Amino acid sequence: MRYTFAAWLFFFYFYCFLGWIWETCYVSVLQGKWVNRGFMRGPFLPIYGSGAVVVLIFTLPFRTAAFKVFFVGMVSATVLEYFTGAAMERLFHVRYWDYSSQPLNLNGHICALSSLAWGAFSVLLTLYGHSPVERFVLGMNTNILEGLVFALTAYISVDMAMSVREALDLKALLISLEENNEEFRHFYKRFEVLTAFYGGSLREKSEAGLRKINSALGTGRELYDKLGENGRRYKDTSKTALLEKLEKAKRGREYTGMRALLRRNPNAVSKMHAHAFGEFLAFTQQEDNEADTGSDRAQ
């Protein structure tokens, strides 16, 4: 059966909404609190809408053959999930879903369990779930359908633009925080060179060799100690600068959006900026704890 472009768009939006309901309920139960799940602010998860449309395109020609639907749906949705996850990480430097802890995963973007779930979803969708949705859409007045799709497109486009901006703001903040860590790492590379010369293992190997090195370097030990002392001070200074950047970000209008984005994605990680991402999460968690403490005192 051939669908109009408006019908395909409606299917996409409908399954985005259905996916949001599933993910929100699932994550909220795991977290023990309400979580408005997803990359977007509104009740839509594009990965589910995209997955449903891709599955339907590939499985509708043999919609009564359960095994074929399972296999083709599993493969097509898994490929979509992998490339979507990889593209988002490359663009935003954050993984908004991560299967790294799951067995048989590929770069953390897909895993065997997720693929099997896509296969089961494909069977439920193609053989059972899609038929009533199809009847509803095909039975709808064309003008009403196109008007509804137009309104949803306008709303989702604005929502997506705002969510992308929040993700790019978070990326910029992580890069800025990472600069502190880079400077600190460069400083300590010099310190590590002297540590290799003056470490205990070298002393154990040859006291004579150590004396030769001391003689060659002259004030090497003093330099080593001085670098160690400066390194501790530099570390404290670096930490202060990092906190200052976080406090400055907190005063910006983008901060609320970034925090809301991470609240919607409590399992998000950043492999590219792991330390900076951890610092940002710790900072926001401390802020939440202070707010809860203030609320308790007020009561």
C-alpha positions in Angstrom: 0.0 0.0 0.0 1.3 3.4 -1.0 1.2 6.2 1.6 1.2 9.9 0.9 4.1 12.1 2.2 1.7 13.5 4.9 0.8 10.0 6.0 4.5 9.1 6.4 5.2 12.2 8.4 2.2 11.5 10.7 3.5 8.0 11.3 6.9 9.4 12.1 5.5 11.9 14.7 3.1 9.3 16.2 5.9 6.8 16.8 8.1 9.5 18.1 5.4 10.2 20.7 4.8 6.5 21.4 8.6 6.0 21.9 8.7 8.9 24.3 6.0 7.4 26.4 7.8 4.0 26.6 11.3 5.6 27.3 9.9 8.1 29.9 8.0 5.4 31.8 10.9 3.0 31.7 13.6 5.5 32.8 11.3 7.1 35.4 10.8 3.7 37.1 14.6 3.0 37.1 15.4 6.5 38.4 12.6 6.4 41.0 11.4 9.9 39.9 9.8 11.5 36.9 12.2 11.9 33.9 11.1 13.7 30.8 13.2 11.4 28.6 14.7 12.4 25.3 16.9 14.7 23.3 14.1 17.1 22.6 12.1 19.1 25.2 8.7 18.0 24.1 7.2 14.5 24.1 8.9 13.1 21.1 11.9 10.8 20.6 13.0 11.0 17.0 15.1 7.7 17.1 11.9 5.8 17.7 10.0 7.6 14.9 12.9 7.1 12.5 13.2 3.5 13.5 9.5 2.8 13.0 9.5 4.4 9.6 12.7 2.5 8.5 11.2 -0.7 9.8 7.9 -0.1 8.0 9.6 0.7 4.7 11.6 -2.5 4.7 9.0 -4.9 6.3 5.6 -3.9 4.9 6.2 -5.9 1.7 6.1 -9.1 3.7 4.2 -7.9 6.8 2.7 -11.4 7.5 6.1 -13.3 7.6 7.1 -12.9 11.3 10.7 -14.2 11.0 11.5 -12.0 8.0 10.0 -9.0 9.7 12.1 -9.7 12.8 15.3 -10.1 11.0 14.9 -7.3 8.5 13.5 -4.9 11.1 16.3 -5.8 13.6 19.1 -5.2 11.0 17.6 -2.0 9.5 16.9 -0.4 12.9 20.2 -1.4 14.3 22.1 0.2 11.4 20.0 3.4 11.9 20.7 3.4 15.7 24.5 3.0 15.1 24.9 5.8 12.6 22.6 8.1 14.5 24.5 7.6 17.7 27.9 8.0 16.0 26.8 11.1 14.2 25.4 12.7 17.3 28.6 11.9 19.3 30.7 13.4 16.5 28.6 16.5 16.4 27.9 17.1 20.1 30.8 15.2 21.8 28.3 13.5 24.0 26.6 10.1 23.9 23.0 10.4 24.7 22.7 6.7 24.9 25.6 4.3 25.7 25.7 0.5 25.6 29.4 0.3 26.6 28.5 -1.7 29.7 26.4 -4.2 27.8 27.8 -7.4 26.3 28.3 -7.7 22.6 28.2 -3.9 22.0 29.8 -2.1 19.1 31.5 1.2 20.1 28.8 1.7 22.7 26.3 2.8 20.1 24.5 -0.6 19.6 24.4 -3.9 21.4 22.9 -7.4 20.9 20.1 -6.8 23.5 19.1 -3.6 21.8 19.1 -5.2 18.4 16.9 -8.1 19.6 14.5 -5.5 21.1 14.4 -3.8 17.8 13.5 -7.1 16.1 10.7 -7.8 18.6 9.5 -4.2 18.2 9.4 -4.7 14.4 7.2 -7.8 14.7 4.8 -6.1 17.1 4.7 -3.0 14.9 4.3 -4.5 11.5 2.1 -7.5 12.3 -0.1 -5.9 14.9 0.4 -2.4 16.0 0.5 -0.5 12.8 -2.8 -1.7 11.3 -5.1 0.4 13.5 -2.8 3.5 13.1 -2.9 2.9 9.4 -6.7 2.7 9.3 -7.0 5.9 11.4 -4.7 7.9 9.1 -6.1 6.6 5.8 -9.6 7.3 7.1 -8.8 10.9 8.0 -9.8 13.8 5.9 -6.8 14.9 3.7 -7.0 18.5 4.6 -7.2 17.7 8.3 -4.3 15.3 8.1 -2.1 17.9 6.2 -3.1 20.6 8.7 -2.2 18.5 11.7 1.1 17.4 10.1 2.0 21.0 9.3 1.3 22.1 12.9 3.4 19.2 14.3 6.2 19.9 11.9 6.4 23.6 13.0 6.3 22.7 16.7 8.9 19.9 16.4 11.2 22.0 14.2 11.3 24.7 16.8 11.8 22.2 19.6 14.6 20.4 17.7 16.4 23.7 16.9 16.4 24.7 20.6 17.6 21.2 21.7 20.4 21.3 19.1 21.5 24.7 20.4 21.5 23.3 24.0 23.7 20.4 22.9 26.1 22.7 21.1 26.3 25.0 24.2 27.2 21.9 26.3 29.8 20.9 23.8 31.4 24.4 23.9 31.4 24.3 27.7 33.1 20.9 27.8 35.8 22.1 25.3 36.4 25.1 27.5 36.7 23.1 30.6 39.0 20.6 28.9 41.5 23.4 28.1 42.3 23.5 31.8 43.0 19.8 31.8 45.2 20.1 28.7 47.4 22.8 30.3 47.7 20.7 33.4 48.7 17.6 31.5 51.3 19.4 29.5 52.8 20.7 32.7 53.0 17.3 34.3 54.6 15.7 31.2 57.8 17.6 32.2 57.3 16.5 35.8 57.0 12.9 34.8 60.3 13.0 32.9 62.2 13.9 36.0 60.1 11.4 38.0 61.4 8.7 35.7 65.0 9.7 36.5 64.6 10.2 40.2 62.1 7.4 41.0 62.8 4.7 43.5 63.1 2.0 40.9 66.1 3.7 39.4 67.7 4.1 42.8 67.2 0.4 43.5 68.9 -0.5 40.2 72.0 1.5 40.5 73.1 4.0 43.2 76.2 4.7 41.0 74.0 5.4 38.0 71.9 7.8 40.1 75.1 9.6 41.2 76.1 10.0 37.6 72.7 11.4 36.7 72.8 13.8 39.7 76.2 14.9 38.6 75.1 15.4 35.0 72.0 17.3 35.8 73.5 19.2 38.7 70.4 20.7 40.3 68.1 18.1 38.9 66.8 17.0 42.3 66.0 20.6 43.3 64.2 21.1 40.0 62.3 17.9 40.6 61.2 19.1 44.0 60.4 22.5 42.7 58.3 21.1 39.9 56.4 19.0 42.4 55.6 22.0 44.6 54.7 24.1 41.6 52.6 21.2 40.3 50.5 21.1 43.4 50.0 24.9 43.3 49.2 24.7 39.6 46.6 21.9 40.3 44.9 24.1 42.8 45.0 27.1 40.4 43.6 24.9 37.6 40.8 23.7 39.8 39.9 27.3 40.8 39.9 28.3 37.2 37.6 25.4 36.3 35.2 26.3 39.1 35.2 29.9 37.9 34.2 28.8 34.4 31.4 26.7 35.8 30.1 29.6 37.9 30.3 31.9 34.9 28.4 29.3 32.8 25.8 29.1 35.6 25.1 32.8 35.2 24.5 32.5 31.5 21.1 31.9 29.8 22.4 28.7 28.3 23.0 27.0 31.6 19.4 26.1 32.3 19.0 24.5 28.9 22.2 22.4 29.3 21.1 21.1 32.7 17.6 20.3 31.4 19.1 18.4 28.5 21.2 16.3 30.8 18.2 15.7 33.1 16.3 14.3 30.1 19.3 12.0 29.5 20.5 10.8 32.9 22.7 8.1 31.3 24.5 10.5 28.9 28.4 10.2 28.8 31.2 12.0 27.1 34.1 9.8 26.0 35.9 12.8 24.3 35.7 15.0 27.4 35.2 12.5 30.2 36.9 14.5 33.0 35.2 17.8 32.0 31.9 16.1 31.7 32.4 14.6 35.2 33.3 18.0 36.7 30.2 19.5 35.2 27.9 16.8 36.5 29.6 17.0 40.0 29.0 20.8 39.9 25.3 20.5 39.1 24.9 17.7 41.6 26.4 19.9 44.3 24.1 22.7 43.3 21.1 20.3 43.6 22.2 19.1 47.0 22.6 22.7 48.2 19.1 23.5 46.9 17.6 20.5 48.7 19.4 21.4 51.9 18.0 25.0 51.7 14.6 23.6 51.0 14.7 21.3 54.0 15.8 24.2 56.3 13.0 26.3 55.0 10.5 23.6 56.0 
